[in-house]
Amino acid sequence: MKQICLPVLILICFMSVLYADVNFQYEFSIDKLDNDDNLERVYLFDYDEDGIDDFAVVYDDEYCWSELYWKKYLALYDYNGMLVDTMYSDWEEGYLVFENNLSQVREIFINTFDDSLYVTLIDYSTGNILDSISIFQSGEQVFGLILQASSEISDNKTYLYIGANKDSSGLGYWYCRSYLFSFYVCDDQLFYVDSVINTGYDFINLGSNKLLSIGLYFKDNNNSSAGSNSFDYYLQRINVNNEISSDLIHSTSGVVVFWSPPVEWIHCPVNYEILTKNSLGDYPHILYYQQYDSEDVDSVFFNAYDLDIPEMVWSKKDSLLDDSKITASTCVTVNDEDHYVMYFYDNNTLEIRDRVNGTIIHHQDSVLAVCDILRKSDGELLFFVEKDDETGYDVYFLDGPIFVSADEPHAQDKVIIENFPNPFRSSTTFSFSSKEPIQNAEIKVYNIKGQLVRELRFNASSLPRFLEISWDGKDINGQKAAPGVYLYQLLINGEHKAERKCLLIE
């Protein structure tokens, strides 16, 4: 009897793991420098060179929605959360601490004035200035805030990447544009590489002198009767060698008009960010953003890009969280596989999505309102959550590996087709992706009587694996189709693959 019960018990235990939610365990806490501080970014820094991960936290002293104007502070903590050092910047200045290619602890102090960016290299242990450099860029814009800084060791050099913005103001307007600057350190000397426009607002370091970066151009127009804010976002792949080269991957723009009610949103993008932080494996990188429209339905976009091509490999507009915003994200291992990303929403929920095909494989309520996630050198993830009294942050780690139920499919072979907007008035766009090469594809639209209304065809010798096509709401004869429910079917290489419904309204 024991020989029978033991396998059954093991099976029951395994199934309980499959159905388990993502759980967290408290690790330690850190105190803010000031209760008004907001955690902006966390990165690893072994300040005492003992081989144990410590970390640096970049704070800003007050929240600003545009993330363009604040004072920066940098605090160094040991792994137990004890504060060991602080660096206070003045207005529009910043610090970065790092180890160079000789395992020597260094820091850089970054500040701006007028049309110049100043970088100072400092020996962290002694405070001695080792070198400094200034970069002058002419133009009507003046430098503003330091947005982000990062370092990496490559080809026996220590490369530094600095994001900054230049801004300008005049009668009735103010605008800013972000830049990325690259330097390298060799024998404790600073050398300037290059800069690139419309990037540096935020970026992730992919290693080997490659970055994926977001750029922002923001303009505030005000006058006595009306006002508007315009947003232009850019996603770019960056390569740094003797100079910086960039490839534009995606861009979007929009406007919000106010002061003359009602407020009007016109394709206005918000919460534009890269989700695949703390990257694992060679998989597509995911861009996430929301778009507000007064006329059409507000929308959420998840776009995945293969950076080697570069090319979009899938796009999704599905989410279970409605209008909630993502607060933090990280790549994560699920079912012992690395092609997943987990992200948290501001309503205390989380989703896990497959990076390969975009499918949501898990969704749950979360007791944690996560604001940042750091992957240690041993692979463990640390989740930073602001305390209820706002005096500091509690730090958690995953309480065991993540497994999802077999009932939550994490590898869909079928083709997924969607249309947006739905319902729609004048036009809608069908989108789908396929794991296999597409020789030809078509969409057939039927009314509720089963009558063919419209055929939309793709024909080429080789089509990309992600496709979009729009329907203008007209029938085969070019006449406006009647309002109502329509069924659309997708055929790929002559085979029926998927079907869904859409609603045309007046």
Buried (B, 14 or more C-beta within 10 A) or exposed (E): EEEEEEEEEEEEEEEEEEEBEBEBEEBBBBBBBEEEBBBBBBBBBBBEEEEEBBBBBBBBBEEEEBBBBBBBBBBBBBBEBEBEBEBBBEEBBBBBBBBBBEEBBBBBBBBBEEBBBBBBBBBBEEEEEBBEBEBEBEEEBBBBBBBBBBBBBBEEBBBBBBBBBBBBEEEEEEBBBBBBBBBBBEEBEBBBBBBBBBBBBBBBBBEEBBBBBBBBBBBBBBEEEEBBBBBBBBBBBBBBEEEBEBEEBBBBBBBBBBEEEEEBBBBBBBBBBBBBBBBBEEBBBBBBBBBBBBEBEBBBBBBBBBBEEBBBBBBBBBBEBEEBBBBBBBBBBBBEEBBBBBBBBBBBBBBBBBBBBBBBBBBEEBEBBBBBBBBBEEEEBBBBBBEEEEEBBBBBBBEEEBBBBEEBBBEBEEBBBBBBBBEBEEEBBBBBBBBEEBBBBBBBBBBEEEEEBBEBEBEEEEBBBBBBBEBEBBBEEEEEBEEEEBBBBBBBEEEEBBBBEBBBEE
